[in-house]
Amino acid sequence: MMDVLYFAWVRERIGMPKETVETNAATVMELVEELRAREERYEAAFADLSALRVAVDQDLTEFDAPLKGAREVAFFPPMTGG
């Protein structure tokens, strides 16, 4: 079991800020594929991965990052500073 967090427009498209999922995914990309297969709102949220960033256990990473031992994955759009 792992917590999956959604921020900004990702949360709006999926309709919730957080959920706990049971997954056998070995990488973030495999988790994304599992989520996309659930229903259209997930497919819409993950349609353009170049517009998303991901963090595993609060560390910014890439979509090929391993999930072994991870407790949390967060998806969010790129942030700009000011």
N, CA, C and O atoms as a DFTB+ gen file, in Angstrom:
328 C
 N C O
     1  1       0.845      -1.187       0.000
     2  2       0.000       0.000       0.000
     3  2       0.887       1.246       0.000
     4  3       1.926       1.303       0.658
     5  1       0.439       2.227      -0.754
     6  2       1.184       3.481      -0.814
     7  2       0.212       4.629      -0.998
     8  3      -0.838       4.481      -1.624
     9  1       0.577       5.777      -0.442
    10  2      -0.225       6.979      -0.617
    11  2       0.176       7.652      -1.918
    12  3       1.361       7.788      -2.222
    13  1      -0.825       8.074      -2.683
    14  2      -0.588       8.825      -3.914
    15  2      -1.262      10.179      -3.732
    16  3      -2.463      10.262      -3.473
    17  1      -0.470      11.236      -3.872
    18  2      -0.949      12.595      -3.675
    19  2      -1.017      13.319      -5.011
    20  3      -0.154      13.141      -5.872
    21  1      -2.052      14.137      -5.175
    22  2      -2.264      14.893      -6.404
    23  2      -2.383      16.374      -6.046
    24  3      -3.093      16.739      -5.109
    25  1      -1.679      17.227      -6.806
    26  2      -1.689      18.652      -6.521
    27  2      -2.124      19.453      -7.746
    28  3      -1.974      19.009      -8.884
    29  1      -2.667      20.643      -7.486
    30  2      -3.061      21.619      -8.501
    31  2      -4.046      21.001      -9.504
    32  3      -5.020      20.366      -9.100
    33  1      -3.795      21.184     -10.809
    34  2      -4.754      20.701     -11.808
    35  2      -4.813      19.177     -11.873
    36  3      -5.801      18.627     -12.361
    37  1      -3.798      18.492     -11.402
    38  2      -3.849      17.017     -11.355
    39  2      -4.962      16.607     -10.393
    40  3      -5.770      15.733     -10.706
    41  1      -4.997      17.238      -9.229
    42  2      -6.044      16.971      -8.236
    43  2      -7.408      17.301      -8.808
    44  3      -8.365      16.556      -8.594
    45  1      -7.513      18.413      -9.537
    46  2      -8.800      18.811     -10.112
    47  2      -9.306      17.786     -11.122
    48  3     -10.496      17.474     -11.139
    49  1      -8.425      17.263     -11.955
    50  2      -8.839      16.288     -12.971
    51  2      -9.226      14.951     -12.356
    52  3     -10.170      14.305     -12.812
    53  1      -8.506      14.537     -11.331
    54  2      -8.794      13.245     -10.706
    55  2      -9.942      13.360      -9.711
    56  3     -10.702      12.411      -9.522
    57  1     -10.065      14.518      -9.080
    58  2     -11.196      14.745      -8.182
    59  2     -10.925      14.431      -6.728
    60  3     -11.858      14.357      -5.929
    61  1      -9.666      14.245      -6.368
    62  2      -9.315      14.013      -4.967
    63  2      -7.859      14.399      -4.740
    64  3      -7.049      14.338      -5.665
    65  1      -7.523      14.795      -3.514
    66  2      -6.150      15.206      -3.236
    67  2      -5.208      14.048      -2.928
    68  3      -3.992      14.170      -3.075
    69  1      -5.784      12.913      -2.495
    70  2      -4.939      11.811      -2.029
    71  2      -5.733      10.517      -2.030
    72  3      -6.943      10.514      -1.804
    73  1      -5.039       9.424      -2.287
    74  2      -5.656       8.105      -2.138
    75  2      -4.569       7.096      -1.776
    76  3      -3.386       7.310      -2.040
    77  1      -4.985       6.023      -1.183
    78  2      -4.076       4.925      -0.877
    79  2      -4.332       3.832      -1.894
    80  3      -5.467       3.391      -2.070
    81  1      -3.272       3.393      -2.566
    82  2      -3.421       2.388      -3.613
    83  2      -2.586       1.163      -3.288
    84  3      -1.540       1.244      -2.644
    85  1      -3.077       0.039      -3.748
    86  2      -2.317      -1.199      -3.687
    87  2      -1.746      -1.400      -5.078
    88  3      -2.482      -1.416      -6.065
    89  1      -0.426      -1.554      -5.154
    90  2       0.215      -1.630      -6.453
    91  2       1.353      -2.632      -6.450
    92  3       1.987      -2.879      -5.424
    93  1       1.596      -3.196      -7.605
    94  2       2.761      -4.051      -7.815
    95  2       3.773      -3.354      -8.712
    96  3       4.733      -3.977      -9.166
    97  1       3.565      -2.066      -8.970
    98  2       4.444      -1.308      -9.857
    99  2       5.863      -1.255      -9.306
   100  3       6.078      -1.033      -8.114
   101  1       6.814      -1.461     -10.190
   102  2       8.225      -1.396      -9.803
   103  2       8.793       0.009      -9.975
   104  3       9.781       0.368      -9.334
   105  1       8.162       0.807     -10.846
   106  2       8.630       2.170     -11.101
   107  2       7.447       3.130     -11.079
   108  3       6.286       2.720     -11.104
   109  1       7.769       4.406     -11.034
   110  2       6.717       5.423     -11.095
   111  2       5.919       5.276     -12.389
   112  3       4.693       5.381     -12.372
   113  1       6.597       5.036     -13.505
   114  2       5.899       4.908     -14.794
   115  2       4.911       3.743     -14.772
   116  3       3.811       3.861     -15.313
   117  1       5.282       2.628     -14.161
   118  2       4.350       1.502     -14.055
   119  2       3.138       1.888     -13.214
   120  3       2.017       1.479     -13.518
   121  1       3.354       2.671     -12.159
   122  2       2.232       3.152     -11.347
   123  2       1.329       4.049     -12.184
   124  3       0.105       3.936     -12.113
   125  1       1.921       4.938     -12.977
   126  2       1.137       5.810     -13.853
   127  2       0.287       4.975     -14.806
   128  3      -0.890       5.272     -15.008
   129  1       0.873       3.935     -15.390
   130  2       0.114       3.072     -16.310
   131  2      -1.049       2.389     -15.592
   132  3      -2.142       2.278     -16.148
   133  1      -0.820       1.931     -14.362
   134  2      -1.913       1.322     -13.585
   135  2      -3.022       2.335     -13.335
   136  3      -4.203       2.011     -13.468
   137  1      -2.649       3.556     -12.975
   138  2      -3.651       4.580     -12.699
   139  2      -4.405       4.967     -13.974
   140  3      -5.626       5.120     -13.950
   141  1      -3.681       5.123     -15.082
   142  2      -4.324       5.458     -16.358
   143  2      -5.384       4.425     -16.744
   144  3      -6.415       4.774     -17.318
   145  1      -5.133       3.179     -16.434
   146  2      -6.043       2.099     -16.821
   147  2      -7.322       2.094     -15.981
   148  3      -8.284       1.417     -16.343
   149  1      -7.354       2.822     -14.888
   150  2      -8.521       2.825     -14.005
   151  2      -9.758       3.416     -14.672
   152  3     -10.803       2.770     -14.744
   153  1      -9.631       4.645     -15.156
   154  2     -10.769       5.334     -15.763
   155  2     -10.308       6.614     -16.445
   156  3      -9.142       6.997     -16.342
   157  1     -11.225       7.271     -17.138
   158  2     -10.882       8.416     -17.982
   159  2     -10.271       9.582     -17.225
   160  3      -9.388      10.255     -17.757
   161  1     -10.709       9.843     -16.003
   162  2     -10.166      11.002     -15.289
   163  2      -8.672      10.841     -15.016
   164  3      -7.934      11.826     -15.027
   165  1      -8.223       9.614     -14.773
   166  2      -6.786       9.376     -14.588
   167  2      -6.051       9.501     -15.924
   168  3      -4.951      10.048     -15.986
   169  1      -6.660       8.996     -16.973
   170  2      -6.068       9.116     -18.309
   171  2      -5.882      10.591     -18.664
   172  3      -4.851      10.971     -19.218
   173  1      -6.865      11.413     -18.349
   174  2      -6.760      12.850     -18.622
   175  2      -5.659      13.493     -17.785
   176  3      -4.898      14.320     -18.287
   177  1      -5.576      13.125     -16.543
   178  2      -4.571      13.720     -15.656
   179  2      -3.151      13.360     -16.074
   180  3      -2.234      14.168     -15.924
   181  1      -2.967      12.151     -16.598
   182  2      -1.626      11.687     -16.960
   183  2      -1.404      11.655     -18.473
   184  3      -0.527      10.937     -18.953
   185  1      -2.188      12.424     -19.222
   186  2      -2.081      12.414     -20.681
   187  2      -0.754      12.987     -21.174
   188  3      -0.196      12.492     -22.153
   189  1      -0.249      14.011     -20.516
   190  2       0.990      14.662     -20.953
   191  2       1.982      14.662     -19.798
   192  3       1.987      15.577     -18.975
   193  1       2.813      13.642     -19.743
   194  2       3.757      13.514     -18.631
   195  2       4.820      14.601     -18.637
   196  3       5.437      14.864     -17.605
   197  1       5.047      15.239     -19.782
   198  2       6.026      16.324     -19.816
   199  2       5.543      17.527     -19.009
   200  3       6.336      18.403     -18.664
   201  1       4.240      17.571     -18.708
   202  2       3.661      18.658     -17.921
   203  2       3.563      18.301     -16.446
   204  3       2.943      19.030     -15.672
   205  1       4.171      17.181     -16.050
   206  2       4.096      16.717     -14.664
   207  2       5.478      16.525     -14.064
   208  3       6.451      16.238     -14.761
   209  1       5.532      16.690     -12.766
   210  2       6.710      16.339     -11.983
   211  2       6.259      15.298     -10.968
   212  3       5.071      15.170     -10.671
   213  1       7.226      14.559     -10.444
   214  2       6.903      13.503      -9.491
   215  2       7.918      13.499      -8.356
   216  3       9.103      13.766      -8.555
   217  1       7.427      13.193      -7.171
   218  2       8.294      13.028      -6.007
   219  2       7.954      11.700      -5.354
   220  3       6.785      11.338      -5.220
   221  1       8.989      10.982      -4.950
   222  2       8.825       9.730      -4.220
   223  2       9.366       9.952      -2.819
   224  3      10.527      10.317      -2.637
   225  1       8.512       9.729      -1.833
   226  2       8.864      10.000      -0.435
   227  2       9.487      11.384      -0.279
   228  3      10.496      11.556       0.405
   229  1       8.864      12.363      -0.927
   230  2       9.184      13.780      -0.865
   231  2      10.517      14.157      -1.504
   232  3      11.034      15.245      -1.254
   233  1      11.077      13.272      -2.323
   234  2      12.279      13.577      -3.091
   235  2      11.911      13.673      -4.566
   236  3      11.380      12.722      -5.139
   237  1      12.191      14.820      -5.181
   238  2      11.922      15.006      -6.598
   239  2      12.697      13.977      -7.402
   240  3      13.891      13.779      -7.178
   241  1      12.022      13.320      -8.338
   242  2      12.655      12.252      -9.098
   243  2      12.087      12.201     -10.511
   244  3      11.364      13.104     -10.931
   245  1      12.418      11.144     -11.236
   246  2      11.945      10.960     -12.609
   247  2      10.935       9.814     -12.656
   248  3      10.756       9.089     -11.677
   249  1      10.282       9.663     -13.801
   250  2       9.256       8.633     -13.943
   251  2       9.830       7.217     -13.997
   252  3       9.080       6.253     -13.844
   253  1      11.131       7.069     -14.211
   254  2      11.738       5.736     -14.197
   255  2      12.261       5.352     -12.818
   256  3      12.916       4.321     -12.667
   257  1      11.974       6.177     -11.814
   258  2      12.445       5.916     -10.455
   259  2      11.801       4.653      -9.885
   260  3      10.619       4.396     -10.116
   261  1      12.583       3.861      -9.137
   262  2      12.023       2.664      -8.508
   263  2      11.098       3.023      -7.352
   264  3      11.258       4.059      -6.706
   265  1      10.129       2.147      -7.105
   266  2       9.175       2.358      -6.013
   267  2       9.399       1.429      -4.832
   268  3       8.672       1.509      -3.843
   269  1      10.382       0.555      -4.912
   270  2      10.607      -0.414      -3.838
   271  2      10.788       0.317      -2.507
   272  3      11.667       1.166      -2.362
   273  1       9.951      -0.027      -1.556
   274  2      10.016       0.564      -0.226
   275  2       9.383       1.937      -0.104
   276  3       9.345       2.496       0.993
   277  1       8.885       2.496      -1.196
   278  2       8.286       3.840      -1.151
   279  2       6.962       3.809      -0.410
   280  3       6.199       2.849      -0.512
   281  1       6.700       4.872       0.335
   282  2       5.435       4.999       1.057
   283  2       4.523       6.046       0.439
   284  3       3.313       6.039       0.665
   285  1       5.126       6.972      -0.362
   286  2       4.332       8.069      -0.905
   287  2       4.868       8.493      -2.267
   288  3       6.076       8.592      -2.484
   289  1       3.925       8.738      -3.180
   290  2       4.261       9.299      -4.495
   291  2       3.361      10.515      -4.696
   292  3       2.156      10.454      -4.451
   293  1       3.955      11.617      -5.141
   294  2       3.184      12.835      -5.376
   295  2       3.360      13.283      -6.819
   296  3       4.463      13.249      -7.365
   297  1       2.257      13.702      -7.428
   298  2       2.263      14.218      -8.795
   299  2       1.812      15.672      -8.770
   300  3       0.836      16.019      -8.104
   301  1       2.539      16.527      -9.512
   302  2       2.234      17.952      -9.504
   303  2       2.811      18.594     -10.762
   304  3       3.753      18.070     -11.357
   305  1       2.238      19.741     -11.168
   306  2       2.785      20.466     -12.318
   307  2       4.094      21.141     -11.912
   308  3       4.359      21.332     -10.725
   309  1       4.910      21.502     -12.903
   310  2       6.148      22.226     -12.573
   311  2       5.825      23.514     -11.826
   312  3       4.816      24.166     -12.096
   313  1       6.671      23.864     -10.907
   314  2       6.469      25.078     -10.115
   315  2       7.436      26.144     -10.581
   316  3       8.555      25.851     -11.004
   317  1       6.998      27.363     -10.499
   318  2       7.876      28.479     -10.805
   319  2       8.077      29.288      -9.546
   320  3       7.179      29.384      -8.709
   321  1       9.228      29.857      -9.413
   322  2       9.517      30.658      -8.225
   323  2       9.445      32.137      -8.555
   324  3       9.371      32.532      -9.718
   325  1       9.468      32.929      -7.524
   326  2       9.409      34.352      -7.777
   327  2       9.894      35.134      -6.607
   328  3       9.911      36.365      -6.651
